[in-house]
Structures are given as structure tokens and as C-alpha cells.
Amino acid sequence: MDYALLLSSFDREHGHRSWPRQRLLHECLRWAIRDGTLAPGTRLVATRTLAADLGVARNTVLYAYEQLASEGFVVPDKRGTVVATLATGAPRRKAAPVPQAGLARRAQNLRHVSNSASDGLPFVPGVPDLASFPLVLWRRLLDRAWRSLSPAQLNYGDPAGEPALRSAIADHLRAARGVVCEAHQVFITDGSQSTLDLCARACADEGDTVWIENPGYGGALAAFRAAGLAIEGIAVDEEGMAPIAQDWRVRRPRLIYATPSHQYPVGTVLSLARRMALIDGARACGALIVEDDYDSEFRHDGPPLAAMQGLAPDSPVLYCGTFSKTMFPGLRIGFLVVPPELAAPLAAMRAQSAATGRVAEQLALAEFLRSGQFALHLRRMRRLYRQRRDALVAALDRHLGRIATVHGASAGMHLSLRFADAALSDVAIVERARQEGIVVNALSTHAVQGTAGWNGLMLGYAQVPAPQMDDLVRRLAAVIHLAAYAAGSRPAPVARAAGSRKLRRPAG
């Protein structure tokens, strides 16, 4: 706290220059305490120090402090003087709101995003089981990394990321995801959103067209809108992103954003035929595919699917990944793998625009990968998430078998529930479920343009223990059945869709 600045501000606002310095200081401090500028529990600066800073006699400060204490605004203790807890008599003044006209259009048009991921409520998508993360081991790796740092490593790090981590990620991706890359093609970012911002800024110009799955990931939509790109939504069906010939002719893209391993939010898997067609189409029109492989490590049914990046030689693919799902969101480390010819230009761009740090965290993560502990953690999480997925699907069978179809249960950390009756409002159901302490996402709100044709719910299950699943689904089902009754819907069996799970009709 700059007390000289505080005193000057009070003097300007209240105009009491004729007051003695003792009274002026006392009134200024009382005003700051009542205003909330000096919050309850704040320890005031020592009287000798404040007197020297303000250029006044110490008795002047002593008088002001004693007056405040007699009025109950401060409490003396052995270590000095503290602002009393009940001293504030008026709320702190709020600054005048900045008019929305002061924002760019791209900032005004962003979707509202709830902060439900931090609520700890069931079925929040995208949240791993944080209690199962080996925190003791991670602390040990961090401690080891910090002890190994030299003073020079406390400076800004390599803008592309620590070489040890880039090399470890490249080795992991080649072995686990079939990605064709070397360490110099890997760039460390601050997470998925940072990666998408980088793709948009580095690989497209304002006004260029970007294709996004419809329904699709809101974070990608925000990144591309912020870069001034022209958004084109491409429909998603049971086999994933489904561009048609007219799209390639009329809406030629510069970037194509896709989540082929587990489409977000629907959860479908892009078929091999469509993957190859997307690569061929992108190559023909000079586009780059942004492959977001956000939770591909969790494959529950069948063998692991290789990344699209490695399916064809010299694929025009920017491969994105993150450790927020496999480890924990607070780590804030993601990565981008670029084609070899883009590595040098991107490195030059990062050198001018990205002052990086957090060397210790990157070195600890590199050791986590190299030591085999990351792979061991993934195996544990796959088993755990598969059990929870099975429990969720079984519960949906029992309680919602007449009115919905499950999609996207073969991989990842969430699945989607598609309603058979379009009259059901997934938005209204989400609001009612929240009142019951259950957080689900409405599929219709993920539409990139218009209505995406998906009406239902997105359920994250990674953080929900299997024994709790049936009761939670039963409560969610009560909300859905009530909404169906209010809409006059008569639940009927749903035909099984390709690539989806059919929910059985429950007994009775």
C-alpha cells in the first residue's frame, strides 16, 4: 500500500488541505478503512516507517493510529496495528462499468461459459479424477527439478519449450499415437486454448475460412473468432465430421478443425474413410487440418486408434494435445506438432511473441514421461474410466432406455445422450438438473451455426465413482421424464444408430 498516494487521493477528492496533518492522516485512514481500500486484517505500516515515508513527525502518525483504535477501526497487537474485522461501514465503491462499445466485436460475441468445472458436481465434462493423480510422486519430481536448476534457468525459457520435454513428447507420440514427428516439430504451449490461438494466428490470415464441426468445441470457436476468421460449421453425424462436395467447392477452407478420435461434444469417432478423405481434400485446396486429440489416450472399446497425422506421408495436419485430461488441468501444459516445413517459421514467430518460463514443471513432466510413470498412470486411469463408463451406460439403460440413445461411449471421458423426441428442451433439462446438484451440458448449445440437429445431454463420468452412478442417473432421469411428460411426449423405442449404443427399454 502506497500511503503517500492514498493521502494524495484523499486530499484531492475531499479538499481538506487546511486541516492539520494529524487530522488529515486520521481522516484519510478512516476513509480508506470504511471504503474497503484497507481491508479487515490488513496490518498497518509501523509508525516510524510511515512517518519517514510521509515526511511527518512520528507523533502525527501515533495520534492518527490512537484515534482509529479508540473508534474501533483498528486493533493494536504485539506486532503492530491491524484493521478491525468489523470496521468497514460501507461497501467499497465500484468503478464505473466500461461501455461495451469499448470492446472489439469478437470480444462481444463470445459465448457465455459457466465455470462448472470447479464446482465438483457430478457429470461435469472434461474433468479427470484428480484424487487418483499420483501427487506425492509429482511433488518429488518437481522438487528434483527445482534442485537441478541453475541460476541461468530462472530466466525466460526457450520459446518453443524445454528441449527435454519436446523430445520426451515426440518419443511418446510416436510410440502411443502413431504420430510422425521429431522433437523440433513439437512446440510447448500453455494448454489447449493457447494451442488453438497459436494455430489461428500462425496459419491463417484475417478473413480466411475455417471449418469447425457443428456441433463443436466452443474453445475452438472462440479462438478462431478472436483471430478474425470466417467460421463455417460442418455437420456431424454418427461417423463424425461430414463435409460434402459442395463444401469443398463453395466454402474452401484455410483451416479445418476436427476432433477425430472422440468428437466434442457428441463423442463419435471419425471413420477411417472420412479421415483419408479429409486429408485428401485439405491437400487439394491447400488447407491445414487442426487435429485436436484432447482425450484420445482413453480408448475403452477395441484397439487404440492412431492419430490422423500419421495416416499419410506429409499429412497437412497440425496435431494438438494436452496434459489437462491425462494429468490435471492446473498443470497448464499443452503441445502442438507441426509439419517439418513449418517448424522453423513457427520457432521464429514464437521467439518474438512468447516469453516462456515454468522450466521446473516442464523438466518434471519430461521425467514423468521418460520414467514410464506417465504410461503407468494412463493404464490405471483407463481401467478406472472404463469401469465408470460401464456403470453409467448400465444406469442409463435402466432409467432412460425408452427415450434416448448413447453416443461416444467407446472412448474419452464423456458420452452424449441424444433424445429421440425433438420436443424435449435439453437447455431446460440442464437448468432443472443443476437445481438437483447435477451438471450436464446441453448438446444444442454447442451448435456453431444455426441448429446442429443434436438435442440431448453431454455427461462427463471420469470424476464420478461407479457406486454413485445409478443414484445420480436415477435423479437425472426423473428430471428428463418430467420434462417429457410436460412436453406431451410419449417415450418410444429408439432405432439403433451406426456407431452408437442403443439403450434397452426398461422393464415395466
C-alpha positions in Angstrom: 0.0 0.0 0.0 1.4 3.4 -1.0 0.2 5.6 1.9 1.5 8.8 0.2 -0.6 8.1 -2.8 -3.6 7.3 -0.6 -3.2 10.5 1.2 -2.9 12.5 -2.0 -6.0 10.8 -3.4 -8.0 11.6 -0.3 -6.8 15.2 -0.3 -7.8 15.6 -4.0 -11.2 14.1 -3.5 -12.2 15.8 -0.2 -10.2 19.1 -0.5 -9.2 19.4 3.2 -5.8 21.0 2.6 -6.4 23.4 5.6 -6.6 20.6 8.1 -3.6 19.8 10.4 -1.6 16.9 9.3 -2.7 14.8 12.3 -6.4 15.1 11.4 -5.8 14.8 7.7 -3.9 11.4 8.2 -6.6 10.2 10.6 -9.5 11.0 8.3 -7.7 9.6 5.3 -7.1 6.2 7.1 -10.6 6.1 8.4 -12.0 6.8 4.9 -9.7 4.1 3.4 -10.9 1.5 6.0 -14.6 2.3 5.6 -14.2 2.3 1.8 -12.5 -1.1 1.9 -9.3 0.1 0.4 -7.7 -1.1 3.7 -9.4 -4.4 4.2 -10.1 -6.1 7.5 -7.0 -7.9 8.7 -4.6 -5.5 6.9 -1.6 -4.7 9.1 -0.8 -1.0 9.0 2.8 0.0 8.4 4.9 0.8 11.5 4.6 4.3 12.8 8.3 5.2 12.4 8.3 3.9 8.8 5.1 5.7 7.9 6.3 8.9 9.4 9.6 8.7 7.4 7.6 7.9 4.2 5.3 10.9 4.6 7.9 13.3 6.0 5.9 14.0 9.2 6.7 13.6 12.9 6.1 10.2 14.4 3.7 11.8 16.9 1.4 12.7 13.9 1.1 9.0 13.0 0.8 7.9 16.6 -2.2 10.4 17.0 -3.9 9.0 13.9 -3.5 5.4 15.0 -4.7 6.1 18.6 -7.8 7.8 17.3 -8.6 4.9 15.0 -8.1 2.5 17.8 -10.4 4.5 20.1 -13.1 4.4 17.4 -12.8 0.7 16.9 -11.4 0.9 13.3 -8.0 -0.7 14.2 -6.8 -3.1 16.9 -3.3 -2.8 18.4 -1.4 -6.1 19.0 2.1 -7.2 19.8 3.2 -6.9 16.2 1.6 -3.5 15.4 -1.8 -2.3 14.3 -4.4 -4.3 12.4 -7.6 -3.1 10.7 -10.5 -4.4 12.7 -12.7 -7.1 11.2 -16.0 -5.2 11.7 -14.6 -1.8 10.9 -15.9 -1.4 7.4 -19.2 0.6 7.4 -19.8 0.9 3.7 -19.1 -1.3 0.7 -16.1 -0.4 -1.4 -17.1 1.8 -4.3 -17.3 0.1 -7.7 -15.7 1.6 -10.7 -17.9 2.8 -13.4 -18.5 0.0 -16.0 -16.6 0.2 -19.2 -19.2 0.6 -22.0 -19.4 -2.5 -24.3 -18.7 -0.2 -27.2 -15.1 -0.2 -26.0 -14.8 -3.9 -26.8 -14.0 -5.3 -30.2 -16.8 -7.2 -31.9 -15.0 -10.5 -31.5 -14.9 -9.9 -27.7 -18.6 -9.0 -27.6 -19.8 -12.1 -29.5 -18.2 -14.8 -27.3 -20.4 -17.5 -25.8 -21.1 -17.4 -22.1 -19.1 -20.2 -20.5 -20.1 -21.4 -17.0 -17.3 -22.2 -14.5 -18.9 -25.5 -13.5 -15.7 -27.5 -13.9 -14.6 -26.1 -10.5 -17.9 -27.0 -8.7 -17.0 -30.6 -8.1 -20.5 -31.7 -9.1 -21.3 -34.9 -11.0 -21.2 -35.2 -14.8 -19.1 -32.0 -15.4 -17.4 -32.8 -18.7 -13.6 -32.6 -19.2 -12.6 -33.1 -15.5 -10.3 -36.1 -14.8 -10.3 -38.0 -11.5 -8.0 -35.6 -9.7 -7.9 -37.7 -6.5 -6.3 -40.6 -8.4 -3.4 -38.5 -9.7 0.0 -39.6 -8.1 0.5 -36.2 -6.3 3.3 -37.5 -4.0 5.3 -38.7 -6.9 4.7 -35.4 -8.8 5.9 -33.4 -5.8 9.0 -35.4 -5.7 9.7 -34.9 -9.4 9.1 -31.1 -9.0 11.4 -31.0 -6.1 14.1 -32.8 -8.0 13.7 -30.5 -11.0 13.9 -27.4 -8.8 17.1 -28.7 -7.2 18.7 -29.3 -10.5 18.0 -25.8 -11.9 20.9 -23.4 -12.5 20.6 -19.6 -11.9 20.5 -19.2 -15.7 17.4 -21.4 -16.0 15.5 -19.0 -13.8 15.5 -16.7 -16.8 12.9 -16.9 -19.7 13.0 -20.3 -21.2 13.1 -21.5 -24.8 10.1 -20.0 -26.6 9.4 -23.4 -28.2 9.6 -25.2 -24.8 12.3 -27.1 -22.9 14.2 -29.4 -25.3 14.0 -32.3 -22.8 10.2 -32.1 -22.8 9.9 -31.7 -26.5 12.0 -34.8 -27.1 10.0 -36.8 -24.5 6.7 -35.8 -26.0 7.9 -36.7 -29.5 9.0 -40.1 -28.4 5.7 -40.7 -26.6 3.6 -39.6 -29.5 5.5 -41.9 -32.0 5.0 -44.9 -29.7 1.5 -44.3 -28.4 -0.3 -42.3 -31.0 1.4 -43.1 -34.3 2.4 -39.5 -34.8 5.3 -39.0 -37.3 7.4 -36.3 -35.8 10.8 -35.2 -34.4 11.5 -33.1 -31.4 12.0 -29.9 -33.4 8.4 -30.1 -34.7 7.0 -30.1 -31.1 6.0 -26.7 -29.5 5.1 -26.4 -25.9 2.0 -24.2 -25.1 0.0 -23.2 -22.0 -2.8 -25.6 -22.8 -5.4 -26.3 -25.5 -6.7 -22.8 -25.8 -3.2 -21.4 -26.2 -2.5 -24.0 -28.9 -5.6 -23.1 -30.8 -4.8 -19.4 -30.6 -1.3 -20.2 -32.0 -2.8 -22.2 -34.9 -5.2 -19.4 -35.8 -2.6 -16.6 -35.6 0.3 -18.5 -37.3 -1.5 -20.4 -40.0 -4.4 -18.2 -41.2 -5.0 -14.5 -42.1 -8.0 -12.4 -41.0 -11.0 -13.3 -43.2 -9.7 -16.8 -44.1 -12.3 -19.6 -43.8 -12.1 -22.2 -41.0 -14.3 -25.2 -40.9 -15.5 -26.3 -37.4 -17.5 -29.4 -36.5 -21.2 -28.5 -35.9 -21.9 -29.1 -33.0 -18.4 -28.3 -31.9 -15.9 -27.2 -29.3 -16.6 -23.6 -28.0 -12.9 -23.0 -27.2 -12.0 -23.5 -30.9 -14.9 -21.2 -32.0 -13.6 -18.5 -29.6 -10.0 -18.8 -30.8 -10.9 -18.6 -34.5 -13.4 -15.7 -34.0 -10.7 -13.8 -32.0 -8.4 -14.2 -35.0 -11.0 -12.7 -37.3 -11.5 -15.9 -39.3 -14.7 -16.7 -41.2 -16.5 -19.6 -39.4 -18.2 -22.4 -41.4 -19.9 -25.1 -39.4 -19.7 -28.6 -40.9 -22.4 -31.1 -39.9 -21.5 -34.0 -37.6 -23.3 -37.4 -37.9 -22.7 -40.9 -36.4 -19.3 -41.1 -38.2 -18.1 -37.7 -37.3 -17.4 -34.6 -39.4 -19.3 -34.9 -42.7 -18.3 -32.3 -45.4 -20.0 -32.7 -48.7 -18.6 -32.0 -52.2 -20.3 -28.6 -52.3 -18.5 -27.6 -49.1 -15.1 -28.1 -50.8 -16.2 -26.1 -53.9 -18.1 -23.2 -52.3 -16.6 -22.9 -48.8 -12.9 -23.7 -49.4 -11.2 -23.7 -46.1 -7.8 -22.5 -44.9 -8.0 -24.4 -41.7 -10.1 -27.4 -40.7 -10.7 -28.0 -37.0 -11.5 -31.6 -36.1 -11.6 -33.9 -33.1 -11.5 -37.2 -34.9 -10.7 -39.6 -32.0 -13.6 -38.5 -29.9 -15.7 -35.7 -31.4 -16.5 -32.9 -29.0 -19.3 -32.8 -27.8 -21.1 -35.8 -29.4 -18.3 -38.3 -28.9 -18.4 -40.1 -32.3 -15.2 -41.4 -33.9 -14.3 -40.2 -37.4 -14.2 -43.2 -39.6 -11.0 -44.1 -41.5 -12.6 -43.4 -44.9 -13.6 -39.9 -43.8 -10.1 -39.3 -42.3 -8.4 -40.1 -45.5 -11.0 -38.1 -47.5 -10.4 -35.1 -45.2 -6.6 -35.4 -45.7 -7.0 -35.6 -49.4 -9.5 -32.7 -49.6 -7.2 -30.5 -47.4 -4.2 -31.3 -49.5 -6.1 -30.4 -52.7 -7.2 -27.0 -51.6 -4.1 -26.1 -49.6 -5.7 -26.3 -46.2 -4.3 -27.4 -42.9 -6.2 -29.7 -40.5 -6.1 -28.8 -36.8 -6.4 -32.3 -35.2 -7.4 -31.9 -31.6 -6.5 -35.2 -29.8 -7.7 -33.9 -26.4 -8.6 -37.2 -24.7 -7.5 -39.9 -27.2 -5.5 -41.8 -24.6 -8.7 -43.2 -23.2 -9.9 -45.9 -25.6 -12.4 -48.3 -23.9 -13.6 -50.5 -26.8 -11.3 -52.1 -29.4 -7.7 -51.3 -30.1 -6.3 -47.8 -29.9 -6.8 -45.6 -32.9 -3.8 -43.9 -34.5 -3.7 -40.2 -34.9 -4.8 -38.8 -38.2 -1.5 -37.0 -38.5 0.4 -40.3 -39.1 -2.1 -41.8 -41.6 -0.4 -40.5 -44.8 3.0 -39.2 -45.7 3.4 -35.5 -45.2 -0.1 -35.0 -43.9 -1.2 -31.4 -43.8 -2.0 -31.7 -40.1 -1.4 -29.5 -37.0 -1.6 -32.1 -34.2 -2.7 -30.7 -30.8 -2.6 -32.3 -27.4 -2.8 -31.5 -23.8 -2.0 -32.9 -20.3 -5.0 -31.4 -18.6 -7.1 -34.6 -19.2 -4.4 -37.2 -18.6 -2.9 -35.4 -15.6 -4.6 -32.4 -14.2 -5.9 -29.1 -15.6 -3.9 -26.8 -13.3 -0.7 -28.0 -15.0 -1.4 -25.8 -18.0 0.8 -27.6 -20.4 -0.2 -28.5 -24.0 1.7 -29.0 -27.2 1.5 -28.6 -30.9 3.2 -30.8 -33.6 3.6 -29.0 -36.9 4.7 -30.3 -40.3 8.5 -30.2 -40.8 8.4 -27.2 -43.2 6.6 -25.1 -40.6 8.9 -25.8 -37.7 11.5 -23.1 -38.4 9.0 -20.3 -39.2 6.9 -21.1 -36.2 10.0 -21.1 -34.0 10.9 -17.6 -35.3 7.4 -16.4 -34.5 7.4 -17.8 -31.0 10.8 -16.2 -30.3 9.2 -12.8 -31.0 5.9 -13.3 -29.2 6.2 -16.0 -26.5 8.3 -15.4 -23.4 8.1 -18.7 -21.7 9.0 -19.9 -18.2 8.0 -22.7 -15.8 11.2 -24.6 -16.6 10.9 -26.8 -13.5 7.4 -28.0 -14.4 8.5 -28.9 -17.9 11.5 -30.8 -16.7 9.4 -32.7 -14.1 6.9 -33.6 -16.9 9.8 -34.8 -19.1 11.0 -37.1 -16.3 7.4 -38.3 -15.7 7.2 -39.3 -19.4 10.7 -40.8 -19.6 10.4 -42.8 -16.4 7.4 -44.7 -17.5 5.2 -43.3 -14.7 3.0 -41.5 -17.2 2.2 -44.7 -19.1 1.5 -46.4 -15.8 -0.8 -43.6 -14.7 -2.6 -43.8 -18.1 -3.2 -47.6 -17.6 -4.7 -47.0 -14.2 -7.0 -44.3 -15.5 -8.1 -46.4 -18.5 -9.2 -49.2 -16.1 -11.0 -46.7 -13.8 -12.7 -44.7 -16.5 -13.8 -47.9 -18.3 -15.5 -49.1 -15.0 -17.2 -45.8 -14.6 -18.3 -45.7 -18.3 -19.8 -49.2 -17.9 -21.6 -48.2 -14.7 -23.0 -45.1 -16.4 -24.2 -46.9 -19.6 -25.8 -49.6 -17.4 -27.6 -47.0 -15.3 -28.8 -45.1 -18.5 -30.1 -48.5 -19.7 -32.2 -48.9 -16.6 -33.6 -45.5 -16.2 -33.7 -43.9 -19.7 -34.0 -46.8 -22.1 -37.1 -45.6 -23.8 -36.2 -42.1 -24.8 -32.5 -41.7 -25.6 -29.5 -43.1 -27.5 -26.0 -43.1 -26.2 -23.2 -41.8 -28.5 -19.5 -41.6 -27.9 -19.1 -44.2 -25.2 -16.2 -46.0 -26.8 -13.6 -43.5 -25.8 -12.7 -40.4 -23.8 -14.1 -39.1 -20.5 -17.6 -38.2 -21.6 -20.5 -39.5 -23.6 -23.6 -37.9 -25.1 -27.2 -38.8 -24.7 -29.4 -38.0 -27.7 -33.1 -37.6 -27.2 -35.5 -39.3 -29.6 -38.1 -36.6 -29.2 -37.0 -33.2 -30.6 -39.8 -31.5 -28.5 -37.7 -32.1 -25.4 -35.7 -29.0 -24.4 -32.2 -30.0 -23.4 -31.5 -26.5 -22.2 -34.5 -26.6 -19.8 -33.4 -30.0 -18.6 -29.9 -28.8 -17.9 -31.3 -25.9 -15.8 -33.5 -28.2 -13.8 -30.8 -30.8 -13.3 -28.5 -28.1 -11.9 -31.1 -27.4 -9.2 -30.7 -31.1 -8.3 -26.9 -30.8 -8.0 -26.2 -32.4 -11.3 -24.2 -30.7 -14.1 -24.8 -31.7 -17.7 -24.3 -29.8 -20.9 -27.0 -29.3 -23.5 -25.8 -30.6 -26.9 -27.9 -27.9 -28.7 -25.8 -25.1 -27.1 -22.7 -26.4 -28.9 -24.1 -25.5 -32.3 -21.6 -23.5 -34.2 -24.1 -22.2 -36.7 -27.9 -22.5 -36.7 -29.2 -25.7 -35.2 -26.8 -28.6 -35.4 -29.5 -31.2 -35.2 -28.3 -32.7 -31.9 -30.7 -32.5 -29.0 -29.6 -34.1 -25.8 -27.0 -34.1 -23.0 -23.3 -34.4 -22.6 -22.2 -36.3 -19.5 -18.7 -36.4 -18.1 -18.1 -39.5 -16.0 -14.3 -39.5 -15.2 -14.8 -37.9 -11.8 -17.9 -39.9 -10.7 -17.3 -43.1 -8.7 -19.1 -46.1 -10.1 -21.1 -46.9 -7.0 -22.7 -43.4 -7.2 -23.7 -43.7 -10.8 -27.1 -45.4 -10.6 -28.5 -43.0 -8.0 -27.3 -40.0 -9.9 -28.7 -41.2 -13.2 -32.0 -42.1 -11.5 -32.2 -38.5 -10.3 -31.3 -37.2 -13.7 -33.9 -39.5 -15.3 -36.6 -38.1 -13.1 -35.9 -34.6 -14.4 -35.9 -35.9 -18.0 -39.1 -37.9 -17.6 -40.9 -35.0 -16.0 -39.8 -32.8 -18.9 -41.1 -35.4 -21.4 -44.4 -35.6 -19.6 -44.7 -31.8 -19.6 -43.9 -31.7 -23.4 -46.6 -34.3 -24.0 -44.0 -36.8 -25.3 -44.8 -40.5 -25.3 -41.4 -42.3 -25.0 -40.9 -44.9 -27.6 -38.0 -47.3 -28.5 -35.2 -45.7 -30.5 -33.7 -47.3 -33.6 -30.1 -48.0 -33.1 -27.8 -45.6 -34.9 -24.5 -46.6 -36.5 -21.6 -46.1 -34.1 -24.0 -45.6 -31.2 -25.2 -47.6 -28.2 -28.9 -48.4 -28.0 -30.4 -48.1 -24.6 -32.7 -51.1 -23.8 -36.3 -50.5 -22.9 -36.5 -50.8 -19.1 -38.8 -53.4 -17.5 -42.3 -52.1 -16.9 
